[in-house]
Amino acid sequence: MAIRAFLLLLILFSSFYSSFSLYEDQVGLVDWHQQYIGKVKNAVFQTQKAGRKRVVVSTEENVIASLDLCHGEIFWRHAFGDNDTIDAIDISMGKRTSLLRLCFIIFFSYYEKIDNWDLLILLRVVVLLEKIWERCYYPIISILRAWNLPDGQMVWDSFLRGSKPSRSLLSTPKNLKADKDNVILVYGNGYLHSLSSIDGDFLWTKDLSHEGFDNFCIDIQHLINPEGSDTMYAIGVGGLAQFEAYIINVRNGELLKHSSMAFPGGFSGDMSLVASDKAVVLDSSGSILVSISFTEGEIKFQQVDIANLLQHISGSAVLLASKLAGMVAVKIGKSLSFIKVTNEGKLEAVDTVSRVEAVSDSLPFSEGQSAFGLIQHDGSKIHLTIKTDNDWKSHLLEEDFEVDQHRGLVHKVFINNYI
């Protein structure tokens, strides 16, 4: 796929919670900035050929906003209450040839293409207080809400009840459909749900809260649907040392296989997903990296002492949350080390970079290739690099630009490309 431009978006400065954007052919110049949305947590892009190019963001101030990528203006904005935490956002795009009235209502601004619809999916969690049989209890209820992307009008919402508090996960597989509708996968409160993106109706629900080993509380951390597959993985940790993997039929929610294996050293922190069948996590001491393979539910651990892998660096290790293709980023002090995970699950040091403040997720840009961005600080100078995952020595983009120090430090960076 040819690339016309890389968009480096949302270099966020913690002092003023501003969002900045710049383009590959204008590196060194800030194209626009937006300071009226708050400190951005997540960003999703809409950059297809048809329609306006925009980015939708959620912030720590519980705001979602749709921004114009060209000028940074706010198309629409919604602010929620202090207790209405936004856990995840995504965009679902699809085509529906029936129920034209419903599609017209959803996308009444697209008069010429009423069979096309785009939805922004918002997942947030609220707590309800109920009194039953003179007892008060606090069931956790997640709300999955869909908004019309062009104008921000709400289309539907669905309540996702469950039995146990858990993290919330949202997945919108591009090639997974049910009766021509895109499918949304949501995990929350111990349950995995599949919903139709056209109206929010439940297609199936699977209770994973009682599937744990020896009644351990299962912390599901990733939902994985390999492209072209009718199965999906839900992986997580039970207790402090038990890796759990579920293989589920995405068409009907049937549990096909549940695998579980204990790691003697225990786990700490979240797992980093590096492939559709591999993850990496720190052990309980924080001194050992553990590679976990779970192909077809067959679990295999491989471990390496960080001191042996990175002999010139010492200190407490932190596994970054950035999703890199085939790699993980480990921060020790002011240095960031990139560790490659081979097809066999072995861990190999690639490089160590100093003064790194932010790393983006990997972005596929052509068949078999992906890239990611990293930001380094040097006083008021910010160094921006776009690197490929499979050729560490080459750079797709490398540039410096100046930003006043009073604005603060870089908080996050997101990258996108478009034709």
Buried (B, 14 or more C-beta within 10 A) or exposed (E): EEEEBBBBBBBBBEEEBBBBBBBBEBBEEBBBBBEEBBBBBBBBBBBEEEBEBBBBBBBEBBBBBBBBBEEBEEBBBBEBEEEEBBBBBBBBBBEBEEBEEBBBBBBEEBEEEBBBBBBBBBBBBBEEEEEEEEEEEEBBBBBBBBBBBBEBEEBBEBEBBBEBBBBBBBBBBEEBEBEEBBBBBBBBBBBBBBBBBBBBEEBBBBBBBEBBBEEBBBBBBBBBBEEEBEBBBBBBBBBEBBBBBBBBBBBEBEBEEBBBBBBEBBBBBBBBBBBBBBBBBBBBEBEBBBBBBBBEBEBEBBBBEBEEBBEEBEEEBBBBEBBBBBBBBBBBEEBBBBBBBEEEBEBEBEEBBEEBBBBBBBBEBEEEBBBBBBBBBEEEEBBBBBBBBBEEEEEBBEBEBEBEEEBBBBBBBBBBBBE
